[in-house]
Amino acid sequence: MSRLSFLSIVGLAAGLLAHEPNDSSAQNTLLSELQACTHQIIYEAYVEDNWELLAMNADGSGKRNLTNTRNVHEMFPQASFDGSKICCVADAQENGDTIRSVWYMNADGTERVKVAARARQPFWAPDGSKIAFLAQEFKRFSVKSFATTKLLLYDLKTKATTEHVNPKIHHLFGVGWSPNGRWIVSTVHGGMDFGHAIIAIESAGLMFHDLRIPGCRPNISPAGTKLTWSSNDHTISVADVDLSSSVPNVSNVRVLDQREKLHLYHPDFSPDGKYITYSVGPGGRMQANGPGTHGEVAETVGVRGKWNLFVNRVDGKGPPIQLTHDENMSNKEPEWLRSSAFQTGAGAE
C-alpha cells in the first residue's frame, strides 16, 4: 500500500470515528466493561523524581508501585505472554554515565534478576523461556530509541545469552515476538538498508520483510491476527496481519484514535484482544527536567512529559477512557498484564 493511499484511509477513518463530546452512553458502557475486566495494565511513571513501574486495574483504579526504588529508574515494562513475569530496563548512574540494563521479575515486582548491562528494548518469547533484547550501539549511553545493535537471546533456565543468526540486525526499536513464534516485528530506523520502516524478521532465520506501513512501535495481538501501531505522531491505527505465511502481509487498515495536536504512541493489545491501551502526550523535543530524565523527543524512554494513558475498544467504537490524570507525572509505555485466571490460553479475538 502506498503512503498516499494509507493516509487517505487514515483520514477517512478518522472522520468516521469522530465522536460527539457528550457521547457518554458508549463511554459508560466501555467503563463498565473495563471495571469487569480481570486483566491489569503496567506502565512507567515519573513518581517523586524517579521512574517507577506502576500497575493498575483495567479501568484505571487500584494503582500501585511495583518497584519503589530511589536510585534506579525502571522503565519500558513488558509482560510475559502468561502474565507471570515482567521484564524492563533500569537506568543507573555510574561515573557520570547512564547505564541502562535489562532485568526481569515476578509480576508483583519481586525476585528481580539482571539479564544484561548496556542493553535495551527487551521482549518475551511466546513460551516465556527467553527474553530477547538489543545491545547498546555505543559504549557511552545514547537516549535515542534506535541506538541499538545485535539482537540477543537470554535463556531464563540456563542464563546463557546467544546472538540471533542474522548479524545484520541493528537500529531496531518497538520490538515484539509473534505468538506463533515465527516472526519478530519491529521498527527499524536507519539500519538494515531501510530509512524508516516496520519490518518482520524471521525469529530463527535470515529473512526479513517490509510490512509497507508508515509509522513505528508495532504491537501484535495475542492471537497474532491483528497489528496496532503509531501510524504517525497523531494516530493509532489497527490492521489485520497474516504472520502465518512465508511473506507477512498487512491489510484492512483503520484508525483507532487520532488527535490534531497531541501525540499518540505505545499501543498495546489486551490479553483477550478486545482493547488497546496507549499513551497520549506532547510532541517535540523535551528537555531533561529531573533525575533520570533525558532531552529527546517526548515519546522516547527516559524522556519526561505530561503524558497520560487511554484505552479504547479495538473496533474504535465509542470515546476512549482516560486512565491516568496526574499532570505532575509522566505516564507512558502501557503494557497489559494477563490475569492469573487466564494464564492458560491466548484469549479470543
N, C-alpha and C positions, 0 to 999 in steps of 0.2 A: 504494500500500500504506500503510495507517495505521501510525502509530508503534507501536500496541499489537500489531498482527499481526506487524510486523517483529521486535519484541523477543521475541515468542513463538517465532518461528522461530529467532532467535538462541539463546534458552535451550534449546530442544530440540536444536539442532545442537551446542551446547556439550557437552551430556550425551553425545551420540553420539560426540563427538570426544575424550572423556576417555581418557587413556592410563595404563596402569599404569607406576609408576616403573621397573620392571625390564624394560620393553618394549625391550630392547636390540637385538633382531634387526632390527626395522624401522628403528631409528636407524642401525645399522651399514650397512644397505642404502642409506639416504639418503646417508650419509657417503661410501660407495663411489661413488655417482653423482656427488656433488659433486667428488670427487677427480679424476674423469674429465672433468668439465666444463671447457671451454676458456674460458668467459666469466669476467670478473672483476667485483669489486664495489669501488666507490669510495665514500668516506664522509667526513664531517667528524669530527675528533677533537681533543681538547684535549691537546696534547703540549708539556710543559715550558713552561707558561704562555702557550701560543699555539695558536690554532685553525689546523689544517692540513688539507689534503686527503690522505687515505691511500688506497692501493689494496691489494687482497689477492686471492688465488685464491678460487674459489667455496666451498672448504672451510675458509676462514679462514687458510690458510697463506700464506707469502710476502709478508707485509706490508711496504709501503714508502711513504715520504713523497714525494708528488708536488710539493709546493710549497716547503717548507723556507724559510719567511720568518720573520723575527723581529719586525718592526714592523707587519706586515699580518696580518689574521686572515681566512683563506679558509674559507668555509662553503657549504653548500647546493649540492653538485655535481650537475650534470645532464648526462648523456651524450647526444651526438647519436645519431640512430637508427642510423647506420652504425658507430658506435663510434670514429670518428676524432678527435673533439674533445669537450671538456668546457667547459661554462660554469658560473659560480659567482658568489657575492657575495664581496666582500672589504671588511672594515672597517678603517678607519684613523682615527687621532685628528687633528683639525685645530681649533685654537683652542678646545679644551675640548669639542668636539662629535664624535660619531661620524659619519663619512662612509661610508655603505655604497654600494659601486659594483658594477656588473655587469662581468664580464670573461669572455673565453673563451681557450682554449689548446688545444694538441695533447693527445692522450690521455695522453702521458707527462709533461705539465706544462710543456713548452717553448713558446716563442713566444707569450707572453701578450699579449692585445690588450684594451684598455679599451673598453667599449661605452658606458657612461653612469655618471655620478655621481648620488647620491641616488636610487638605484634598487634594486629587489629582485625576487625571485621569477622569475628567468629560466627559459625553457624553449625547446626547439628546435622549429622547423618540421620536418615529416616528411622533407623533402628536404635539410635541413641548410643551406639558403640564408639563413635568417633566424633570429634569436633574438628571441623575444617577452619582454617584461618589464613590470613595473609601476613607475610613477613613485611616489616617496615622497610621501605625502599632505601632510606638514607640512615647512616649511623645516628645523626642528630635528628631529633624529632621534628616532623612537619605535621601541622594540623590538617592539611588537605586530605580529604577522604580517599583520593586515588593515589596517594604516595605509598603504593604497595608493590611488592614483587614476590613471586613464588606463592603458589597455593600449597599449603602444608596440611597434613592429616595427623591428628593426635589420637591414639588409641587409648581409651579410658582404662582398659584392662591391663595392657602391657606397659602403658606410659611411653611407648615408642612414637616418635614423630617421623613421618616419611613425606617425601615431596610428590605432588601429583605428576603423572607421567608426561604431561605437556610442559616442557621447560619454557615455552614462550609466554606463559600466563603472566601478566603484570598489569598494573593500574586498574585493578578491579575495586568496586565498592557496591554495597547493597546486594549482597550475595545470598543465595538460598538454594537448598537441595530439593529436587522434586521428590514427592512422596514415593514414586516408583523406583527411586534410586539411580535412574539412568542419566539425568541431566542436572547440571548446576546452572542456574540462571542468575545473571549479574549485569550490572552496568560496567562498561569499560570506557575509560577516558584517556585518550592519547596513548593507547597501547594496542598491541596485537593487530596492527595495521588498521585500527579504527580511530577516527577523530573522537566521536562520542556515540555510543550505541548501547542497546540492551541485547545481550547475546545469550545463547545456550551453549554450554560447554559439556562435552562428554565427561561424566564423573570418573570413568576408568579408561578413557581413550584420548585420541589426539584431535578429534573433530570439534569444531565449534561453528555456530551458525548465527547470523544476524537475524533477529526477530523482526526487524524493519518497523519498529515503532519508536517514536521520539520520546525523550524523557529519561528517567532514572529510577532507581530504587524499586525494582520489581519484587513482588511477593506472590507466591504460588498458593492456591487454595489447598486445603487438606486433602481433597480428593484428586488434586492435580489436574483439574479441568478448567480452572479459571486463573486469570492473572490480574493483579491490580498494581498500579504504579503511578508515579507523578509524571503525567504526560507533558506538562510544562509547569512553570512555577506556580500557577494559579489553579491547576486542575488535577483531581484524582480521577483516573479512568479505570474501567474494568473491561475485560475481554475474555472470550473463550480461548483456550490454548490446548493444542494437541501435543503432548510430550510423549506419546506412545510410539510415534513413527520415527524413521531414521532422520527426517528433517522436520524439526518442530515448527508449528505454524500457529499464528495468532489471527483471530477473526472476530467479527461481531463486536467491534469496539463501541463502548458507550461511556458517558460521563456519570460519575458518582456524585461529585461536588465540584463547584467552581466558584471562585471569589474574584472580584475585579481587582482588589488591592492587596489582600492578604495572600500569603504563600501557603501552599498545601503540600505536605510531604509525609514520608514514612508510613504508608498504608500497610495494614496487616489484617488478614482474614481471621475470623473467629474459628475455633476448632470444629464447629458444626457447619461452617461455610455460609452462615446466614448474614453475618455482619462484617463491616470493615471499620477499624479504628484508625485514626490518622492525626497528624499534628497540623495545627494552623497557627501562623505567626507572621512576624515581619520579614521582609526580604532584605536583600542588600548585605553589605559588609558591616559586621558589628565589631566594636572594639572590645578588647579584654576588659572586664569590669568586675573582677573578683578572683580569689584564689582558684586555680584550676581552670580558668576560662582563657580563651584564646581569641584573637582577632581574625575573623574569616567570614565567609557568607553564613547567614544566620542558621541554615538548616544543618550545618556541619556538627559532628560530635565534638563536644568541648567548647562550643560557642553558645553564649548565654543571650537570650532574648525573651520577649514576652510571648511565649508560645503556650498554647493550651490544646487539650485533646478533645476530639469529637468522635462520634460513632454514628453510622447510618446502616441501613439495610443494604445488602449487595445490589438489589434492584434499584436503589436510589429513590424509592417511593416514600415520600414524607420528609419533612425537615430533619436534619441531623440533630442529635443531642450533644450538648457541650458537657463534658465530663469533669473538667477542671476549670477553676475560675480565679485562682490566686495570681494576681498581676505581679507579685513580687517574686514569683518562682518561674523557672523555665521548665515547662513540662513537654517532653519530646520523646521520640522513638518508642511509641507504644507497641506492645507485643502481647498477644493473647496467651493466656496460660490455661491449659486444659484442666478442668476439674478432675480430681482423682476418681470421681464416679464414672468418668468417660475415658479412662486411660487405656481401654482395651480395643478401641476402634477409631477410625479416622473421621467419623462423622458423615452425615449425609449432606448433600447439596441440592 
